Amino acid sequence: MQYILKDIGMGENIKKLRSARGLTQNQLVEKVQLMGSSMSRETLAQIETGRRNIKASDLKVLKIVLNATYDELFEG
């Protein structure tokens, strides 16, 4: 399993994009789980607050679900 180490505020960017799309954490997690991710709401909360690194595969799914670019996710 490959993780992306936190050296920028990616979690903050994910939270900002999620909020801009009008999604709760639960709604976003439901959508990523439908695409095969095992991410839980607790995991998303920890990613958004910078307490947990994100799996590369989950980042890819979030990019699709949030209709975001990698530039938006990595903005820092």
Secondary structure, 3 states (H helix, E strand, C coil): CCEECCCCCHHHHHHHHHHHCCCCHHHHHHHHHHCCCCCCHHHHHHHHCCCCCEEHHHHHHHHHHCCCCHHHHHCC
